[in-house]
Amino acid sequence: MTAETAALRSELHALLATRAFRFGDFVLTSGRRSTYYVDGKQVTLDGRGLYLVALLGLRHCREQRVDAVGGMTLGADPIAAAIASLSGTQEHPLSAFIVRKEAKAHGTATAIEGPALREGSRALLVDDTLTTGGSFLQARDQVVRTGALVVGALCVVDREEGGREALEATGVPVHSLFRRSEFPAPAAV
């Protein structure tokens, strides 16, 4: 890891630690209860935080030779758009896509918004957090129907609760910018 990358990661880590982590009693998307919540949108909807996520995410996209980046709405939306936007300053700009929770019933009735994913194009799934992997798997199923290849998944924070294993069991490698274990536990109440 270069000194520049280490500095970017350190800055993003500090933003996540101070803005995204909440402690208490929470119900997660999966229905599980948790004593903490990672509200990634507190960072991915902040100018500097989103820039850092996009920069680190774009570097991973380049390593994976990705053509398109996206995932389930809403967690993936700012990340995918920012990575695609940043890629526009370089050769081989990426496209972004958003997977709807349900296909819209009007207009084009599509399940995936954005430039059409092409047969054989390389897609990277993104989201702010990874818990069980359910959102990533739902997005993967929609992307695969287009003929695109899902080359991996990128999350900002892996909660380390089985999501990585669930995705990798289906052949989707996971890259996390951070893992839950990289953040301090809450102080005893």
N, C-alpha and C positions, 0 to 999 in steps of 0.2 A: 504494500500500500504506500502510495506516495505521501509526502508531507502535506501536499495540498488536499488530497482526499481525506487524510486523517483530520485535518482542520475543519473541512466541510462536515464530516461525520460528527465531530465533537460539537460543532455549533448546532446541528440538527438534534443531536442527543439532548442538549440542554433545553432546546425548545420543546421537545416531546416530554421531557421530565417535568417541566414547569407548567406546560399548558394542556397536555393531552391526558395525563393520568389523573383519575379521580378515584377516591377510596370511599367505600360505603357498601350498600347492598344494591346490586344491579341485576336485571334480567337481560341476558344477551340475545342476539338474533336467533341463536340455536335453541333458546328456551332455558338454557342453563342459568343458574344463579352464580354470581361472582362477587367477591369482596372488593373488586376494582374494575374500572372501566377505562378503556383506552379510546378517548374521543379524538381520533386522528384528524378529524375535520378542523379542530382548533389549530392545527398546524398546516394542513393542506389547503385551508382557505385563508391563510395569512400569506402575504406577498413573499416575505423572506423564507418562510417555512416551505411554501410550495416551490419556490425557486430551488432550494436545496434538494428537495425530494426529486424534482424534475431533472436536475443536473446529475445526481447520482443514479437515478433511474435510466436516463438516456445513456449513460456510460454502460450500464448493464445491457441495454437494448443493442448497442453497437457490438458488444462482445458476443451477443447471441444472434447477430445478423437479422434483427427483427424488421418486419415491414409495417406492422400495425400493433397498436397497444390499446388496451381497454379492458372493460370488465363490467360487473353488475353496477347499475346505478344505485346508489349515490356515492358510495365510497370511492369508486374508480374514476368518477367523472373529472374532478379537478386534476387528478394525477395524470390521466391519459391525455387530457387536453394540454396540460403544461409540457409534458414530454414531447408531444407532437409539435407544439409551438416552438419549443427550444430547438428541435431537430430541423426546423425550417431555416435556421441560420447556417446549416451545414449541407454538405452533399448528401443525397439520398434522404430527403425528408420523410418522416413516418406519418401514417394516418392514425387517427384515433377512432375508437368506436365505443358505443355505450350499449350494453345489453339491458333491455327492459325487463322488469319483473314479469310482465305479461305483454304479449304482442298487442300493439294498439289496434283498436277496432275500427279505425277510420283511416283515410288517406291510403298509404301504401301497406298498412297492416303488418309492418315489420317488427321483428323481435330485436333487431340490432340496428341502431342508428349510426350514421356516419357513412363515409365512402364504403362502397360494397367490398367485403372481403373476397379476395379472388382465390380460386382453386390453387392450392399449393403455397399461398402466401404464409409467411411466418408471423404468428401472432403471440404476443406476450400478454398474459392476464395480469392486472394490477388491482390492488385494494389497499386501504389504509391499515387494516388489521387482518390477521389470520387466527381463527380460533379452531373450528372444526373442519374448515375447508368447504362447507356447504355452498357458500356464495361463489367461490371459485369454480366448484364442480358444476354448478348451474350455468355459469357463464361458459365454461368449457363445452358443455353439451350444445349450446346454441352456436358457438363458433365452429365446432366440428361439422355441424350441419351445412355450413357454407362451403366446405371443402378446404378451408384454411387449416394449417397445422398449428396446434398449440405447442409452442416450444418451451414454455415454462410459465411460472407465476412469480410475481414480485409483490411483496408486501412491505409496508413501512415497519410495522411491529408484528412479529410472530409471538402470540401469547403462549406458545409452547404447550398447547392443550390437545395435540393430536392432529391438527390440520395439515401440518407438513407431511406426516406419515400417510394420511388419507390421500393427499394429492400425489405423493410419490408412488403410492401403491397403484395408481392409475396411469403412471408413466409421465406425470407432470412434475418436473424438477422445480424446487422452490428456492428462491433467493430472497432473503429478508435483509432489509437495511439494518434492522436491530431485532434482538430477541428480548423477551420479557426479562430474562435473567440478567440483562445488562443494565437494568434499572433497579434502584434500591426498593426494598420492601417498605410498606408503610410503617410508621412508628406505632408501637403498641398503644392502644387507646385505654 
